[in-house]
Amino acid sequence: MSELTTVHNPEADRYEAWCDGELAGFAAYQLTEKLIVFTHTEVDDRFEGRGVGSAIARYALEDVRADGTRQVVPKCPFIRSWIESHPEFASLVRGAPAGTSRD
């Protein structure tokens, strides 16, 4: 696979991964003043099994962390599972226990 590029596309309310000019996948969200609700993640069949979903999840959650104004509600099963496998992002989740690592 060629180089994967991840971007935030706020006009479409999603984070995207692109490969050679083709949309490889995205994570859709809805915003409130204090929350980002991840609703759906989709990876094109041609890019399955190549880490596209993980790249999107990491990029999106790092962006949310850097912004610092919203908590995450992972309604999307993929994003929820990814956070469970990467506890360094657990503190971003709304209702995370006190003392959950932010690093």
N, C-alpha and C positions, 0 to 999 in steps of 0.2 A: 504494500500500500504506500502511496506517496504521502507526503507530509500532510498532516491533519491540522486544520486551522479552526480554532474555536472563537466564537464571537457572541456578543450580546446584541440581539435585535429587538430593542424595546418597542419599535413600531408594530412588530408581530407578537409581542408578549412572549418571547421565547429566547432561549440560548441555542445556538446552532453550531454544528461541526460541518466543515466543508473540506472536500478532498478533490483536488484537481478541478476546481470550479463547479463541482457537483455537491448539492446538499446531501450529506451523509446521514444526518440525524438532527434531532432537536429535543429540547425539554421545554414544554409549554408551562406557563404560569399565569396566575392572576394576582394582582396587587391590591392591598389595602394600605392604609396609612402606616401600619406597623407590621404587616405580614407580607410574605411572599408565599403563595400557595402553589406548589408544584403539582400540576394536575395530570400530566401525561408526558412520557418520553417515548420517542420512536426512532428506530434506526432502520435505514433502508436495507432490505435483504442483502444487497450486494456488499454491504459493509459490516454485516453481522459477524461477531466473533473476533473483531479486530480492535476492541477497546474503545470504540467510538462512544458508546454510552457512558463509560467511565470517564472519558476525557470531558464530555459535556458536563457530567455531574461535578467533577472536580472544579472545572472552570466556573460554573455557575455558583457553587458554594463558596469558592474563594472570592468571587465578586460580591456576593451577599455579605461575607465577612468584612471585606475591605470597605464597603459602603457603611456598614454598621448601624443602619437605621431600621432594619426589619428582622423579624424572626422568621424561621422557616416552618411551614406546615407541609410535610411530605405526603400528600394524598396519593401521589404516583407510587405504585409499588416498587418500581425500579429505584427511584430516588430514595425511598424509605430504606430499602435493602442496602443500597450503597452506603448510606450514612451508618447503618448498623455495622457494616464491614470496615468503616473508617471512622472510629470513635473520635478522632481529632475534630470532627465537624459536628458532633452531637450537641455541643453547647449552643449551636445556632437554632436548634429545634425548639419551638415554642413548648414550654413546660418542661424543659430539660432540668434535671436535678441540679441544685446549687452545688458549685464546686466542680462541675463538669469542665474538663480541660478545654481551653480555647486554642491551644497550640497544636 
